[in-house]
């Protein structure tokens, strides 16, 4: 019984010494191998979710799609102009944009261009196309 206990202590000591020498556990080595493999495949390796979420809202000739989204505060919302004309995203109400004045592209953006805004305050934030105010929507930040 004493020999088994001594053997287990010796093996544990050897494992601890190897851990401190290498500074890696088998899991860490596996993660490193996966990162290296991802890099070789041209993929970006990320192990954390420090990248803030992003939402895409398309602007078409029919309006904003979707025209209502629910997001966490800190989310970046990108408005992409897929319409045949210009798009000027701005907070409501039209024409003053005074409720959330920083939420304003401040100019018409041609087809293919985009505007992004990060909603850092919770609330229901209505917006519209300043050039065609009947095209509107809302972002609910919680």
N, C-alpha and C positions, 0 to 999 in steps of 0.2 A: 504494500500500500504506500509506504514511504517512497519507494522507487518511482511509482507512477506519479505521485505528487511532485517529486523533484524533476521528473521528466517534463511534466506540464509547465512547471515554473521556468525551466530552462527554455522550452519552446516559446513561451510567452515573452521571456526576456529577449530572445533572439528576434522575435517579431517586432517588439518595441524598438530595438536597436535599428533594425532595418527600416522601420517607419521613420525614425528621426534622421537617419542617414539620407534616405531618398526624399523624404518630405512628401511622399505620395502614398495614397492608399490604392488598392486595386480599382476602386470606383473612379478615383481621380485619373488614374492612368487610362481607364476606358473612356472617360470624357475627353481627355487630351487626344486620344486616338481618333475619336469621332470628329473633333475640331480639325485635326490635321487632314482627315479624309474629306471633310466638307470643303476645306480650303483647296484641296487638290481637284475637287469637282467644280470649283468656281463658285461655290455657294458661300454666302456670308454666314459665319457661325455666330450665334448669339445664345448665351446661356441664361440671360436675365431678360426681364420684360421692362427695362428702363425706358424703352421707346414709348412715348405717349401715343395713345390711340388716335386714329385719324378716320374721319367720315367723309365720304364723297357725296356731294349733291350735284346732280346734273341739271343744267338749265337748257331746256329745249324750247322750241317754238310754242309748245303747249304749257310751259311753266317749269317750276322746280320739281324735280323727281329724286327722292320723295320730298313732299313739301312740308312734312313734319318728321322730326327726328328727336329721339331721347338719347342724351349723352351724359357721361360723367363730367363733372367740372374738370377743366384741364385738357379737354379734348379739342383737337384741331379739326375744324370743319373746312373742307375745301369745296368751293363752288366752281364747277367746270362749265364753261360756255360751249354748249353743243348746238346752240340755236343758229339761225341764219343771220342774226344781227348782233348788235352789241349787248352786253349785260353789265349792269351797274348794281351790285349787291349793296344794300344799305339797310340799317335798322329802321324799324317803324318808329313813329309815324311819318308818312310822306307829307310834305317834302323836308321836314326839319331834321329828322333822324336824331332827336334829342334824348331819347330814353337810354340808348347805348351808343353815343356818338362815335366812339372808336371803332365800332363795327360798321365800317363804310369803306368800300373800295375807292371812293373819291373820284372815280372816272369810269367811263364806259370801257369795257374790255371786249375786244373783237373775238369772233369765233375762234375756238381753240385755246384761248387764254383762261387763266384761273385766278381765283382770289381765295386766300385762306385766312381764317380767324380762329384764335384759340379762346374758348369760352371759359374764363377763369371764375366767373361769378355764377352762382346758381340762380335759376329763374327761367321764365318762359320768355324767350327773346324772339319777337316777330321781326320779319324782314320783308323786303320787296325789291323788285327791280326798279330803280329810280327812273329809268327810261320808260318803263311800262308798269306803273304802280299796281295795276290789277293782278300782276304776277307776284304772288307772295307765298310766304311759308313761315315756319317757326322752328326754333331750336329750343328744346327743353333740357336745360343743364341742371343736373342734380348732384 
